[in-house]
Amino acid sequence: MSKYGMVLNLDRCIGCYACVVACKMCYGTRPGVNYNAVNTVEYGEGADARQRYVLTMCMHCDNAPCVEVCPTGATYKTDEGAVVMDYEACIGCGACVGACPYGARHLVKDDVTSFEGSVAPYEEESSERLDVVEKCTFCYERVKAGQQPMCTTFCPGQCRIFGDVEDPESDISKYITEKGAFNIEGTSIWYVIPEGMDRGLLPKPLAELIGASAGSESTDETTAAAETTGAASEAATTEAAQEASSDGGTGSGATIGIVGGAAVLAGAAVALNAKNKKAKAEEKKDDKGGTDNA
């Protein structure tokens, strides 16, 4: 089975922000909402001091915490491993935002555009998205249509390589071998780093981040918070669904108070997501005329 992945070659990145702009033009994201990020880092001392750019984005985790906590199934993984969004199913509860250890999700609450009072042509699509969460999807629809992600297509330094990492003959698989790229464990992202650059400047493995988050609270505190958030999560889901049909919306402060951190949300929202998955599975069985018991 195919698995999508991306290599980010930091040895070739010139910090031009073409990846950020190309993505923004394609999806018309609102001001301050960028699926890609270009982070300046420095290392070394004296004559050996260097400045480079670390590219970050949604890591498309193998066991994505955001997928587990989503109460409606709006965040889900495709067969190829990409983590994508169903905006119609998203209720804007923000659970996935709190659960993402890489800070790669954006809850859109403010109805603002690049130019006050007008919607630019490239913003027409995003102007319809409000009170939902947005993120990088590996340009899933483009890829399924035989194209490359926008950031890969417009990178002048050709430092982004995308493809099927399960196919040993794919360009990305050959590139990983040739360049000695290494995977951020638990994700679909690989990096090639410049000589002398400390790997500690890169995103940490998924398990390490989740472990650090869980370890920041005592067992008693986590249990108590999970019980409280469990009730609040169900209430928030109902309230958000009701408000979706009105002109009102849940304030960002209330959202943060409800969702809390990833460790708190996991226990509460996973149960809701499990029910949702079970319901979907039963629907599929009904569509096929029941299970095969011949």
Buried (B, 14 or more C-beta within 10 A) or exposed (E): EBBBBBBBBBBBBEBBBBBBBBBBBBBBBBEEBBBBBBEEBEBEEEEEEEEBBBBBBBBBBBEBBBBBBBBBBBBBBBEBBBBBBEBEBBBBBBBBBBBBBBEBBBBBBEEEBBEEEEBEEBBEEBEEBBBBBBBBBBBBEBBEEEEBBBBBBBBEBEBBBBBBBBEEEBEBBBBBEEBEBBBBEBBBBBBBBEEEBEEEBBBBBBEBBBEEBBEEBEEEEBEEBBEEBBEBBBEBBEBBEEBBEEEEBBEEEEBEEBBBBBBBBBBBBBBBBEEBEEEEEEEEEEEEEEEEEE
